[in-house]
Amino acid sequence: MAVDLVKDFFQDTDVDVIEIPESSATVALAAQALKTEPDQIAKTLSYLVNDQPILIVMAGEARTDNRKYKDTFHKKAKMIPFDQVEDYIGHAPGGVCPFAVKDNVKVYLDQSLKRHETVFPAAGSENSAVKLTIPQLEKYSGYEAWVDVTKTAE
């Protein structure tokens, strides 16, 4: 199970994988289960760029801005089909996170996350998460770059 891969990934760190009895597969469910604001949930979206999988980690209430995405990646945003996410990334939808992913997956962090001192990305399953500071997220995600590809609700 992918959550076990994430637990192994964090084994020799000071980061604990939080497992909860209820689902945290959506931003709203995760925020409720973790007793935090929805925007502090660091959702991880899966895209294909030139047939290569990428992950973009963004604040929970942020949405992809198609113009910014295209300006950054020089391609129209194309999400990985739901039933193919696990094959491409190594985690199933609801538990996708930037940790313990397949080797060819590049991770990008969106500027929307910088509004928060701590964020809660998933940890490989529909009922797990980790609490990280932004520097910890940078360290453990192995990110390629910070990007600005989202818009927030006004």
Secondary structure, 3 states (H helix, E strand, C coil): CHHHHHHHHCCCCCCCCEECCCCCCCHHHHHHHHCCCHHHEEEEEEEEECCEEEEEEEECCCEECHHHHHHHHCCCCCECCHHHHHHHHCCCCCCCCCCCCCCCCEEEEEHHHHHCCEEEEECCCCCEECCEEHHHHHHHHCCCEEECCEECCC
